[in-house]
Amino acid sequence: MRNNDVIVIGGGLAGLFAAAVAARQGRKVRVLAYGAGALNIGGGIIDVLGYGYDARPLSSPEAGLADLPPEHPYHKIGRTALADALAFFQDITVAEGYEYQGSLQEMQWLPTAAGTLKPTCLLPKTMNPAVLKQTDRVYVVGFDYLKDFYPQLVARNLQPYFKHQTFTADLCSLNFAEGRDVSSLDIARWLDTPEGQDSFLKQLKRKVEPGSAILIPPVLGTQPDYTLAGKLEAELKCRFVETAALPPAVTGLRLRTLLLNYLKKQGVIVVEKALVSGAMVDQGLCTAVMTENFDRQRTYQAKAYILANGGFYGGGLVAQPGRVIEPIFNIPVAAPEAQEDWSNAQLFSGEKQQFAQLGIQVDEAMRPLSADGSILLSNVHVAGKSLGGYDFCFEKSGNGVALASAYQAAISC
């Protein structure tokens, strides 16, 4: 299989977005995906930078960029490429009918299923937190048998943040649960059906006043469009706001569907269930990668390769006693020899975790570097969670780094 300009290893946000950027440049692109990455876990909102090194919230996603250390991916990518990546991402969402809103200049404080506020940058229009301040009454609506979303808890915890709004908690009944626990994805699929929509509307019309805001888990359908939200809002004369929630992430499912739809239109080939097990390297160049399939091993060749298979979370990095390995290209990953030095004494502390910052060191083109700073593979570029130098949980930067590094990797191919 020689007719590839770029092969992307990984089917999460970084991999799919890297493929989109490369395709826009006229490249023939193939994605080797072994799952959906963290999209179905971490959700479809784009955190860029929420907290600074002192663990204090930033006034905007761009406010802390200048203070990042040299090893941080954003420092190597640069603000211009970060802004270009976000702009292209938003262009894709507009083209696909599921527009994301936000900018580097404004922090979005999104309500969560615990009733806290989470800093983020780009999000779907159905998650716009400003809607809550545009009315004096907010209904927090949950569902029977849905664990991990308790309306009374959410309402009580959010009330101190909204001095001029009254929060009311309520529950909707499900006519399909039959006593079993359900997830947000179950409810989103129910609301995809006319029967589910009718039942939901009848219940809400008895509970909410026109002109109110309705805060709910991310359940407004599984598809990346605003058709269902628009229909419900028109019927109720209310605005919906979906919260951030625990997995399974319906917002992440929508975003993955959107990106796959876009890639199909661009002629990108996505090979599912393709576990990349190794690579052929000759004099600093990757000449092919191999996949393990259920029937046989396959070999894929390209001019350039983008490694975006998820770090520790997706198997892109593997922790072993006293060391970390990258299993496909055998790229070295520096780590303290004493494993007890990989973490702080307190898991939830005001400092970054060492293990979270372990990863591949790269140059400005996202090419992997050796310990002495020399380029190891000139046609391999790294994106997403396999990169070292940042703690995405502490910083709230994960999907922002995914998009920016994918963009930088793809334009450098």
One Martini backbone bead per residue (centre of mass of N, CA, C, O) as a GRO file, in nm:
protein
  413
    1MET     BB    1   0.077   0.050   0.031
    2ARG     BB    2   0.189   0.346  -0.144
    3ASN     BB    3  -0.069   0.566  -0.172
    4ASN     BB    4   0.067   0.753   0.067
    5ASP     BB    5   0.146   1.044   0.233
    6VAL     BB    6  -0.029   0.989   0.504
    7ILE     BB    7   0.001   0.841   0.828
    8VAL     BB    8  -0.231   0.779   1.088
    9ILE     BB    9  -0.192   0.705   1.438
   10GLY     BB   10  -0.509   0.724   1.529
   11GLY     BB   11  -0.874   0.785   1.646
   12GLY     BB   12  -0.871   1.046   1.778
   13LEU     BB   13  -0.853   1.375   1.788
   14ALA     BB   14  -0.563   1.404   1.681
   15GLY     BB   15  -0.587   1.209   1.440
   16LEU     BB   16  -0.835   1.331   1.290
   17PHE     BB   17  -0.724   1.621   1.268
   18ALA     BB   18  -0.465   1.559   1.116
   19ALA     BB   19  -0.612   1.446   0.869
   20ALA     BB   20  -0.763   1.709   0.798
   21VAL     BB   21  -0.515   1.887   0.752
   22ALA     BB   22  -0.375   1.713   0.537
   23ALA     BB   23  -0.613   1.715   0.335
   24ARG     BB   24  -0.616   2.025   0.289
   25GLN     BB   25  -0.316   1.992   0.148
   26GLY     BB   26  -0.359   1.733  -0.057
   27ARG     BB   27  -0.339   1.474   0.088
   28LYS     BB   28  -0.294   1.132   0.121
   29VAL     BB   29  -0.500   0.968   0.364
   30ARG     BB   30  -0.439   0.744   0.648
   31VAL     BB   31  -0.617   0.574   0.907
   32LEU     BB   32  -0.508   0.406   1.208
   33ALA     BB   33  -0.757   0.248   1.406
   34TYR     BB   34  -0.801   0.152   1.774
   35GLY     BB   35  -1.039   0.337   1.816
   36ALA     BB   36  -1.155   0.653   1.998
   37GLY     BB   37  -1.014   0.706   2.233
   38ALA     BB   38  -1.113   0.983   2.448
   39LEU     BB   39  -1.387   1.084   2.328
   40ASN     BB   40  -1.582   0.873   2.495
   41ILE     BB   41  -1.475   1.008   2.777
   42GLY     BB   42  -1.384   1.334   2.774
   43GLY     BB   43  -1.517   1.465   2.542
   44GLY     BB   44  -1.612   1.763   2.319
   45ILE     BB   45  -1.431   1.963   2.460
   46ILE     BB   46  -1.202   2.258   2.450
   47ASP     BB   47  -0.920   2.258   2.618
   48VAL     BB   48  -0.640   2.475   2.664
   49LEU     BB   49  -0.627   2.678   2.942
   50GLY     BB   50  -0.713   2.699   3.292
   51TYR     BB   51  -0.429   2.673   3.448
   52GLY     BB   52  -0.170   2.760   3.622
   53TYR     BB   53   0.121   2.696   3.806
   54ASP     BB   54  -0.054   2.800   4.075
   55ALA     BB   55  -0.359   2.681   4.031
   56ARG     BB   56  -0.490   2.920   3.896
   57PRO     BB   57  -0.719   3.074   3.736
   58LEU     BB   58  -0.773   3.194   3.428
   59SER     BB   59  -0.898   3.457   3.233
   60SER     BB   60  -0.776   3.297   2.983
   61PRO     BB   61  -0.640   3.072   2.764
   62GLU     BB   62  -0.392   3.284   2.688
   63ALA     BB   63  -0.272   3.397   2.965
   64GLY     BB   64  -0.048   3.139   3.014
   65LEU     BB   65   0.144   3.094   2.765
   66ALA     BB   66   0.405   3.271   2.837
   67ASP     BB   67   0.468   3.078   3.111
   68LEU     BB   68   0.571   2.846   2.970
   69PRO     BB   69   0.778   2.602   2.927
   70PRO     BB   70   0.989   2.478   2.684
   71GLU     BB   71   0.858   2.172   2.699
   72HIS     BB   72   0.601   2.270   2.608
   73PRO     BB   73   0.399   2.234   2.341
   74TYR     BB   74   0.309   2.534   2.307
   75HIS     BB   75   0.593   2.653   2.288
   76LYS     BB   76   0.659   2.499   2.015
   77ILE     BB   77   0.409   2.588   1.846
   78GLY     BB   78   0.251   2.837   1.917
   79ARG     BB   79   0.006   3.072   1.894
   80THR     BB   80  -0.056   3.075   1.591
   81ALA     BB   81  -0.107   2.769   1.554
   82LEU     BB   82  -0.325   2.748   1.767
   83ALA     BB   83  -0.523   2.946   1.634
   84ASP     BB   84  -0.540   2.795   1.362
   85ALA     BB   85  -0.651   2.531   1.475
   86LEU     BB   86  -0.914   2.644   1.597
   87ALA     BB   87  -1.023   2.770   1.337
   88PHE     BB   88  -1.041   2.507   1.173
   89PHE     BB   89  -1.222   2.356   1.363
   90GLN     BB   90  -1.459   2.558   1.343
   91ASP     BB   91  -1.498   2.529   1.040
   92ILE     BB   92  -1.586   2.235   1.049
   93THR     BB   93  -1.836   2.269   1.233
   94VAL     BB   94  -1.984   2.453   1.039
   95ALA     BB   95  -1.985   2.266   0.786
   96GLU     BB   96  -2.139   2.029   0.974
   97GLY     BB   97  -2.366   2.176   1.170
   98TYR     BB   98  -2.168   2.205   1.461
   99GLU     BB   99  -2.108   2.462   1.622
  100TYR     BB  100  -1.840   2.622   1.775
  101GLN     BB  101  -1.765   2.811   2.064
  102GLY     BB  102  -1.518   3.056   2.106
  103SER     BB  103  -1.196   3.164   2.259
  104LEU     BB  104  -0.884   3.275   2.368
  105GLN     BB  105  -1.020   3.543   2.519
  106GLU     BB  106  -1.237   3.330   2.656
  107MET     BB  107  -1.370   3.195   2.932
  108GLN     BB  108  -1.541   2.891   2.994
  109TRP     BB  109  -1.794   2.814   3.245
  110LEU     BB  110  -1.877   2.489   3.297
  111PRO     BB  111  -2.106   2.292   3.400
  112THR     BB  112  -2.142   2.018   3.611
  113ALA     BB  113  -2.253   1.719   3.760
  114ALA     BB  114  -2.150   1.859   4.052
  115GLY     BB  115  -2.178   2.186   4.044
  116THR     BB  116  -1.945   2.292   3.892
  117LEU     BB  117  -1.671   2.475   3.737
  118LYS     BB  118  -1.535   2.458   3.405
  119PRO     BB  119  -1.260   2.523   3.217
  120THR     BB  120  -1.288   2.655   2.880
  121CYS     BB  121  -1.317   2.726   2.520
  122LEU     BB  122  -1.466   2.505   2.339
  123LEU     BB  123  -1.820   2.471   2.242
  124PRO     BB  124  -2.119   2.391   2.218
  125LYS     BB  125  -2.418   2.566   2.208
  126THR     BB  126  -2.554   2.366   2.433
  127MET     BB  127  -2.301   2.480   2.648
  128ASN     BB  128  -2.381   2.772   2.712
  129PRO     BB  129  -2.340   2.951   3.009
  130ALA     BB  130  -2.475   3.233   2.946
  131VAL     BB  131  -2.776   3.144   2.958
  132LEU     BB  132  -2.804   3.144   3.276
  133LYS     BB  133  -2.784   3.482   3.279
  134GLN     BB  134  -3.059   3.533   3.085
  135THR     BB  135  -3.210   3.447   3.352
  136ASP     BB  136  -3.405   3.386   3.663
  137ARG     BB  137  -3.454   3.073   3.567
  138VAL     BB  138  -3.347   2.739   3.674
  139TYR     BB  139  -3.361   2.410   3.548
  140VAL     BB  140  -3.280   2.100   3.697
  141VAL     BB  141  -3.262   1.809   3.489
  142GLY     BB  142  -3.337   1.481   3.535
  143PHE     BB  143  -3.328   1.110   3.568
  144ASP     BB  144  -3.439   0.823   3.598
  145TYR     BB  145  -3.167   0.603   3.665
  146LEU     BB  146  -2.952   0.836   3.666
  147LYS     BB  147  -2.643   0.840   3.726
  148ASP     BB  148  -2.430   1.119   3.802
  149PHE     BB  149  -2.719   1.293   3.827
  150TYR     BB  150  -2.812   1.540   4.073
  151PRO     BB  151  -3.014   1.803   4.086
  152GLN     BB  152  -2.988   1.900   4.381
  153LEU     BB  153  -2.681   1.919   4.385
  154VAL     BB  154  -2.641   2.109   4.147
  155ALA     BB  155  -2.815   2.343   4.248
  156ARG     BB  156  -2.670   2.392   4.521
  157ASN     BB  157  -2.375   2.439   4.400
  158LEU     BB  158  -2.452   2.676   4.188
  159GLN     BB  159  -2.595   2.911   4.335
  160PRO     BB  160  -2.339   3.086   4.432
  161TYR     BB  161  -2.268   3.172   4.122
  162PHE     BB  162  -2.591   3.266   4.108
  163LYS     BB  163  -2.746   3.540   4.242
  164HIS     BB  164  -2.999   3.597   4.010
  165GLN     BB  165  -3.084   3.293   4.040
  166THR     BB  166  -3.321   3.026   4.024
  167PHE     BB  167  -3.306   2.697   4.148
  168THR     BB  168  -3.459   2.396   4.005
  169ALA     BB  169  -3.541   2.067   4.086
  170ASP     BB  170  -3.578   1.774   3.861
  171LEU     BB  171  -3.769   1.498   3.715
  172CYS     BB  172  -3.762   1.248   3.465
  173SER     BB  173  -3.925   1.002   3.302
  174LEU     BB  174  -3.878   0.665   3.190
  175ASN     BB  175  -4.014   0.429   2.936
  176PHE     BB  176  -3.735   0.214   2.927
  177ALA     BB  177  -3.583   0.120   3.194
  178GLU     BB  178  -3.709  -0.091   3.401
  179GLY     BB  179  -3.506  -0.029   3.668
  180ARG     BB  180  -3.254   0.052   3.528
  181ASP     BB  181  -2.963   0.168   3.465
  182VAL     BB  182  -2.846   0.468   3.312
  183SER     BB  183  -2.727   0.669   3.052
  184SER     BB  184  -2.675   0.933   2.855
  185LEU     BB  185  -2.682   0.761   2.596
  186ASP     BB  186  -2.958   0.636   2.635
  187ILE     BB  187  -3.113   0.908   2.631
  188ALA     BB  188  -3.017   1.012   2.358
  189ARG     BB  189  -3.148   0.776   2.202
  190TRP     BB  190  -3.436   0.834   2.297
  191LEU     BB  191  -3.430   1.138   2.175
  192ASP     BB  192  -3.414   1.031   1.872
  193THR     BB  193  -3.707   0.969   1.923
  194PRO     BB  194  -4.035   1.050   1.903
  195GLU     BB  195  -4.122   0.926   2.174
  196GLY     BB  196  -3.912   1.066   2.353
  197GLN     BB  197  -3.982   1.358   2.281
  198ASP     BB  198  -4.278   1.356   2.370
  199SER     BB  199  -4.233   1.279   2.665
  200PHE     BB  200  -4.044   1.510   2.740
  201LEU     BB  201  -4.231   1.747   2.668
  202LYS     BB  202  -4.473   1.681   2.852
  203GLN     BB  203  -4.314   1.705   3.118
  204LEU     BB  204  -4.194   1.996   3.086
  205LYS     BB  205  -4.463   2.158   3.050
  206ARG     BB  206  -4.531   2.098   3.369
  207LYS     BB  207  -4.250   2.246   3.492
  208VAL     BB  208  -4.194   2.490   3.295
  209GLU     BB  209  -4.111   2.814   3.208
  210PRO     BB  210  -4.112   3.046   3.002
  211GLY     BB  211  -3.775   3.174   2.969
  212SER     BB  212  -3.606   2.953   3.062
  213ALA     BB  213  -3.360   2.740   3.193
  214ILE     BB  214  -3.210   2.415   3.099
  215LEU     BB  215  -3.038   2.185   3.297
  216ILE     BB  216  -2.846   1.917   3.152
  217PRO     BB  217  -2.739   1.659   3.036
  218PRO     BB  218  -2.581   1.506   2.759
  219VAL     BB  219  -2.896   1.432   2.563
  220LEU     BB  220  -2.934   1.587   2.268
  221GLY     BB  221  -2.845   1.355   2.120
  222THR     BB  222  -2.608   1.188   1.890
  223GLN     BB  223  -2.595   1.413   1.688
  224PRO     BB  224  -2.415   1.669   1.495
  225ASP     BB  225  -2.671   1.870   1.591
  226TYR     BB  226  -2.959   2.120   1.642
  227THR     BB  227  -3.244   2.002   1.595
  228LEU     BB  228  -3.350   1.910   1.871
  229ALA     BB  229  -3.299   2.166   2.032
  230GLY     BB  230  -3.477   2.349   1.854
  231LYS     BB  231  -3.744   2.201   1.897
  232LEU     BB  232  -3.759   2.218   2.209
  233GLU     BB  233  -3.731   2.528   2.236
  234ALA     BB  234  -3.983   2.602   2.069
  235GLU     BB  235  -4.193   2.451   2.248
  236LEU     BB  236  -4.091   2.586   2.541
  237LYS     BB  237  -3.943   2.863   2.543
  238CYS     BB  238  -3.642   2.761   2.589
  239ARG     BB  239  -3.315   2.697   2.724
  240PHE     BB  240  -3.036   2.494   2.675
  241VAL     BB  241  -2.797   2.322   2.905
  242GLU     BB  242  -2.516   2.138   2.889
  243THR     BB  243  -2.319   1.938   3.066
  244ALA     BB  244  -2.075   1.809   3.212
  245ALA     BB  245  -1.970   1.456   3.209
  246LEU     BB  246  -1.966   1.140   3.251
  247PRO     BB  247  -1.919   0.856   3.135
  248PRO     BB  248  -2.045   0.854   2.851
  249ALA     BB  249  -1.960   1.078   2.582
  250VAL     BB  250  -2.172   1.239   2.382
  251THR     BB  251  -1.998   1.474   2.277
  252GLY     BB  252  -1.773   1.288   2.167
  253LEU     BB  253  -1.947   1.130   1.970
  254ARG     BB  254  -2.028   1.368   1.796
  255LEU     BB  255  -1.739   1.458   1.716
  256ARG     BB  256  -1.654   1.197   1.578
  257THR     BB  257  -1.874   1.195   1.365
  258LEU     BB  258  -1.799   1.465   1.237
  259LEU     BB  259  -1.506   1.392   1.152
  260LEU     BB  260  -1.576   1.144   0.980
  261ASN     BB  261  -1.754   1.292   0.780
  262TYR     BB  262  -1.536   1.486   0.681
  263LEU     BB  263  -1.322   1.277   0.586
  264LYS     BB  264  -1.494   1.140   0.373
  265LYS     BB  265  -1.520   1.400   0.191
  266GLN     BB  266  -1.184   1.407   0.165
  267GLY     BB  267  -1.082   1.094   0.118
  268VAL     BB  268  -1.038   0.954   0.380
  269ILE     BB  269  -0.893   0.668   0.519
  270VAL     BB  270  -1.048   0.445   0.758
  271VAL     BB  271  -0.897   0.206   0.973
  272GLU     BB  272  -1.032  -0.027   1.160
  273LYS     BB  273  -0.885  -0.228   1.386
  274ALA     BB  274  -0.577  -0.101   1.378
  275LEU     BB  275  -0.292  -0.244   1.512
  276VAL     BB  276   0.002  -0.101   1.576
  277SER     BB  277   0.321  -0.290   1.619
  278GLY     BB  278   0.521  -0.154   1.396
  279ALA     BB  279   0.844  -0.064   1.238
  280MET     BB  280   1.026   0.063   0.960
  281VAL     BB  281   1.378   0.149   0.977
  282ASP     BB  282   1.595   0.384   0.779
  283GLN     BB  283   1.805   0.617   0.842
  284GLY     BB  284   1.571   0.801   0.995
  285LEU     BB  285   1.337   0.634   0.841
  286CYS     BB  286   1.016   0.564   0.771
  287THR     BB  287   0.880   0.294   0.559
  288ALA     BB  288   0.686   0.142   0.776
  289VAL     BB  289   0.384  -0.016   0.894
  290MET     BB  290   0.232  -0.244   1.128
  291THR     BB  291  -0.049  -0.469   1.149
  292GLU     BB  292  -0.282  -0.632   1.368
  293ASN     BB  293  -0.496  -0.874   1.263
  294PHE     BB  294  -0.720  -1.133   1.264
  295ASP     BB  295  -0.569  -1.263   0.998
  296ARG     BB  296  -0.321  -1.045   0.944
  297GLN     BB  297  -0.047  -0.888   0.841
  298ARG     BB  298   0.012  -0.540   0.774
  299THR     BB  299   0.138  -0.300   0.529
  300TYR     BB  300   0.234   0.053   0.554
  301GLN     BB  301   0.291   0.328   0.331
  302ALA     BB  302   0.480   0.646   0.347
  303LYS     BB  303   0.612   0.965   0.374
  304ALA     BB  304   0.436   1.008   0.640
  305TYR     BB  305   0.402   1.025   1.010
  306ILE     BB  306   0.142   1.010   1.270
  307LEU     BB  307   0.156   1.010   1.621
  308ALA     BB  308  -0.187   0.940   1.783
  309ASN     BB  309  -0.223   0.699   2.045
  310GLY     BB  310  -0.256   0.826   2.366
  311GLY     BB  311  -0.049   0.721   2.533
  312PHE     BB  312  -0.127   0.570   2.821
  313TYR     BB  313  -0.442   0.559   2.737
  314GLY     BB  314  -0.374   0.415   2.428
  315GLY     BB  315  -0.071   0.271   2.416
  316GLY     BB  316   0.166   0.474   2.328
  317LEU     BB  317   0.244   0.420   2.627
  318VAL     BB  318   0.466   0.224   2.848
  319ALA     BB  319   0.475   0.107   3.171
  320GLN     BB  320   0.764   0.018   3.352
  321PRO     BB  321   0.995  -0.073   3.558
  322GLY     BB  322   1.170   0.230   3.550
  323ARG     BB  323   1.003   0.275   3.267
  324VAL     BB  324   0.948   0.407   2.930
  325ILE     BB  325   0.766   0.312   2.633
  326GLU     BB  326   0.769   0.309   2.274
  327PRO     BB  327   0.637   0.044   2.072
  328ILE     BB  328   0.684   0.122   1.759
  329PHE     BB  329   0.973   0.314   1.741
  330ASN     BB  330   1.148   0.334   2.002
  331ILE     BB  331   1.114   0.589   2.163
  332PRO     BB  332   1.251   0.775   2.389
  333VAL     BB  333   1.174   0.797   2.755
  334ALA     BB  334   1.206   0.994   3.009
  335ALA     BB  335   1.272   0.864   3.350
  336PRO     BB  336   1.270   0.794   3.657
  337GLU     BB  337   1.410   0.529   3.816
  338ALA     BB  338   1.235   0.600   4.053
  339GLN     BB  339   0.899   0.540   4.085
  340GLU     BB  340   0.837   0.728   4.337
  341ASP     BB  341   0.909   0.992   4.143
  342TRP     BB  342   0.635   1.005   3.959
  343SER     BB  343   0.503   1.131   4.224
  344ASN     BB  344   0.324   1.268   4.450
  345ALA     BB  345   0.223   1.227   4.766
  346GLN     BB  346  -0.020   1.379   4.644
  347LEU     BB  347  -0.259   1.346   4.417
  348PHE     BB  348  -0.425   1.602   4.532
  349SER     BB  349  -0.258   1.876   4.431
  350GLY     BB  350  -0.078   2.193   4.362
  351GLU     BB  351   0.069   1.991   4.158
  352LYS     BB  352   0.230   1.840   3.931
  353GLN     BB  353   0.269   1.540   3.769
  354GLN     BB  354   0.521   1.349   3.658
  355PHE     BB  355   0.372   1.125   3.494
  356ALA     BB  356   0.209   1.331   3.313
  357GLN     BB  357   0.494   1.450   3.176
  358LEU     BB  358   0.549   1.204   3.034
  359GLY     BB  359   0.737   1.188   2.719
  360ILE     BB  360   0.782   1.306   2.411
  361GLN     BB  361   1.034   1.473   2.257
  362VAL     BB  362   1.024   1.776   2.056
  363ASP     BB  363   1.003   1.975   1.800
  364GLU     BB  364   0.844   2.219   1.609
  365ALA     BB  365   0.756   1.956   1.410
  366MET     BB  366   0.707   1.697   1.601
  367ARG     BB  367   0.981   1.562   1.626
  368PRO     BB  368   1.171   1.328   1.753
  369LEU     BB  369   1.396   1.315   2.032
  370SER     BB  370   1.680   1.292   2.176
  371ALA     BB  371   1.870   1.352   2.453
  372ASP     BB  372   2.058   1.557   2.261
  373GLY     BB  373   1.837   1.684   2.034
  374SER     BB  374   1.807   1.491   1.808
  375ILE     BB  375   1.677   1.361   1.524
  376LEU     BB  376   1.530   1.047   1.474
  377LEU     BB  377   1.263   1.111   1.281
  378SER     BB  378   1.193   1.294   0.993
  379ASN     BB  379   0.885   1.140   0.919
  380VAL     BB  380   0.799   1.183   1.225
  381HIS     BB  381   0.501   1.270   1.414
  382VAL     BB  382   0.372   1.417   1.718
  383ALA     BB  383   0.053   1.371   1.896
  384GLY     BB  384  -0.065   1.445   2.194
  385LYS     BB  385  -0.031   1.227   2.477
  386SER     BB  386   0.278   1.149   2.396
  387LEU     BB  387   0.358   1.405   2.502
  388GLY     BB  388   0.571   1.605   2.673
  389GLY     BB  389   0.545   1.867   2.938
  390TYR     BB  390   0.242   1.793   3.045
  391ASP     BB  391  -0.068   1.848   3.249
  392PHE     BB  392  -0.388   1.814   3.154
  393CYS     BB  393  -0.540   1.803   3.425
  394PHE     BB  394  -0.420   2.050   3.570
  395GLU     BB  395  -0.456   2.259   3.314
  396LYS     BB  396  -0.670   2.213   3.106
  397SER     BB  397  -0.529   2.095   2.784
  398GLY     BB  398  -0.580   1.841   2.610
  399ASN     BB  399  -0.745   1.924   2.341
  400GLY     BB  400  -0.561   2.158   2.265
  401VAL     BB  401  -0.304   1.991   2.219
  402ALA     BB  402  -0.423   1.803   2.011
  403LEU     BB  403  -0.484   2.016   1.793
  404ALA     BB  404  -0.210   2.169   1.775
  405SER     BB  405  -0.023   1.922   1.723
  406ALA     BB  406  -0.172   1.816   1.476
  407TYR     BB  407  -0.135   2.064   1.305
  408GLN     BB  408   0.175   2.079   1.314
  409ALA     BB  409   0.229   1.797   1.203
  410ALA     BB  410   0.074   1.825   0.928
  411ILE     BB  411   0.228   2.088   0.817
  412SER     BB  412   0.521   1.925   0.845
  413CYS     BB  413   0.497   1.688   0.621
   0.00000   0.00000   0.00000
